């Protein structure tokens, strides 16, 4: 992750930080070797992991904004 000063705008920095947090969350989910219910396709499982990873990332960013 680049330093904040290396981004042109705050928006660019926050977008990169969001992606960084989502990647970290996804890495954790994949390392946990989660089992699926078998009721969804592998593609649906992947999409769900991506959605949840970004939800975790958004929660982490929200926590950072708190005093």
C-alpha positions in Angstrom: 0.0 0.0 0.0 1.4 3.4 -1.0 1.6 6.2 1.5 -1.3 8.7 1.6 1.0 11.4 0.2 1.6 9.4 -3.0 -2.1 9.7 -4.1 -3.3 12.8 -6.0 -6.6 13.0 -4.1 -8.2 11.7 -0.9 -10.7 9.8 -3.0 -7.9 7.9 -4.8 -6.4 7.1 -1.4 -9.6 5.9 0.1 -10.4 3.7 -3.0 -7.0 2.1 -2.8 -7.4 1.6 1.0 -10.8 0.0 0.4 -9.3 -2.4 -2.1 -6.4 -3.2 0.3 -8.8 -4.0 3.2 -11.0 -6.1 0.9 -8.0 -8.0 -0.3 -6.9 -8.7 3.3 -10.4 -9.8 4.2 -10.6 -12.1 1.2 -7.2 -13.6 2.0 -8.5 -14.4 5.5 -11.6 -16.0 4.1 -9.7 -18.1 1.7 -7.2 -19.2 4.3 -10.0 -20.3 6.5 -11.0 -22.9 3.9 -14.7 -22.2 4.4 -17.1 -24.9 3.4 -20.1 -24.1 1.2 -23.6 -25.4 1.6 -23.5 -26.9 -1.9 -26.7 -25.0 -2.7 -24.9 -22.4 -4.8 -22.6 -22.6 -7.7 -18.8 -22.0 -7.4 -19.3 -18.7 -9.2 -22.0 -17.6 -6.8 -19.7 -18.6 -3.9 -16.9 -16.4 -5.3 -19.2 -13.5 -5.9 -20.5 -13.8 -2.3 -16.9 -13.8 -0.9 -16.2 -10.7 -2.9 -19.3 -8.9 -1.6 -18.6 -9.9 2.0 -14.9 -8.8 1.6 -16.0 -5.3 0.5 -18.6 -5.2 3.3 -15.8 -5.9 5.8 -13.6 -3.3 4.1 -16.4 -0.7 4.4 -16.9 -1.5 8.1 -13.1 -1.0 8.6 -13.1 2.3 6.9 -16.1 3.4 9.0 -14.3 2.5 12.1 -11.3 4.5 11.0 -13.5 7.6 10.7 -14.6 7.4 14.3 -12.8 9.6 16.8 
